[in-house]
Every structure is written in structure tokens, then in C-alpha cells.
Amino acid sequence: MEIYVGDMLIKSREAEDREANLRESFDNLQKYKLQLNLDKCVFRSPRTQKEAQRLTARITALTRFISRAGDRSLPFFKAIKKGKEFEWTPECEESFQELKAYL
């Protein structure tokens, strides 16, 4: 992890380590009662079908906290439909941005 004055960058050598590194970082932030500025947090759009599947799994886990979760995430489920080549459409991107703003 690299921390600059007012900025923080969490990196992982392997994609498999990313979630564990983020979890550890967030645990430390919480432990020391530090807060993030959500306006400066960047969560990129999924680039692969696997990333989109992870996104839908996380949304499903948070369904009880998200009003109209099914409607909000429908474009993601359409994008990962079996037998169809993955494509992150403008509709997916719009839904993703709206969901981030909602959360």
C-alpha cells in the first residue's frame, strides 16, 4: 500500500489478492476511525464477464439494502447471460453509475 498526503493507493500483484488487500485496508481504516472521501473513491466498471459476475454476486448479497436492486442490476444480468458474448453496454454503464451514486 502506498499512502500520499491525502491520497491512498491499494495495489495487488495478483488479481486473486485484491479483495483480501482491500478488506485488510478497510479493516485498518475502521480500526483507526479514518474515513474516506467517497467523491475521490474510484470503482471502475467491469471489463470482463468474470468481473461482471462478481459485481452481480455482490449486488445480490446487498439486495436487502438496495431499493429496486433487481431493476437496478438487470442490465448486468443481461450482459452475463450464458450463450452470449460479454458486452458492457452503455445501459450497463448507466446502471453502474446510478448504483454507485445510490450507495
C-alpha positions, -999 to 999 in steps of 0.1 A, spaced: 0 0 0 12 35 -8 -1 65 11 4 100 0 -7 131 19 -45 129 15 -43 100 -10 -41 63 -8 -35 37 -35 -41 0 -27 -23 -23 -52 -21 -61 -56 4 -81 -76 -22 -108 -83 -59 -103 -91 -67 -130 -65 -51 -109 -37 -71 -78 -45 -101 -85 -23 -80 -96 7 -59 -64 4 -89 -42 2 -105 -59 31 -74 -55 52 -71 -18 43 -107 -11 51 -104 -30 84 -74 -8 93 -93 24 83 -122 13 105 -98 3 134 -83 38 135 -116 56 128 -104 70 95 -129 79 68 -127 80 30 -139 108 8 -164 90 -14 -161 117 -41 -125 107 -45 -130 69 -45 -128 52 -79 -146 20 -87 -141 11 -123 -166 -7 -145 -163 -44 -151 -142 -52 -181 -147 -90 -183 -176 -114 -178 -159 -127 -146 -158 -91 -132 -194 -85 -141 -204 -118 -124 -186 -107 -92 -205 -74 -94 -238 -92 -96 -229 -115 -68 -221 -85 -46 -253 -68 -55 -273 -99 -47 -256 -101 -13 -267 -65 -7 -302 -68 -21 -320 -61 12 -302 -28 15 -308 -16 -21 -342 -4 -32 -352 -20 -65 -320 -40 -67 -334 -62 -94 -343 -33 -116 -310 -15 -110 -289 -46 -118 -309 -61 -147 -285 -48 -174 -256 -66 -156 -275 -99 -157 -283 -94 -193 -246 -88 -200 -235 -121 -184 -263 -142 -199 -250 -177 -209 -246 -183 -246 -240 -147 -253 -207 -129 -257 -200 -105 -229 -205 -68 -237 -206 -40 -212 -232 -18 -229 -240 19 -223 -271 7 -204 -248 -13 -181 -226 17 -175 -255 39 -168 -269 14 -143 -235 10 -127 -231 48 -122 -266 51 -108 -260 22 -84 -227 38 -72 -245 71 -66 -272 53 -47 -248 35 -25 
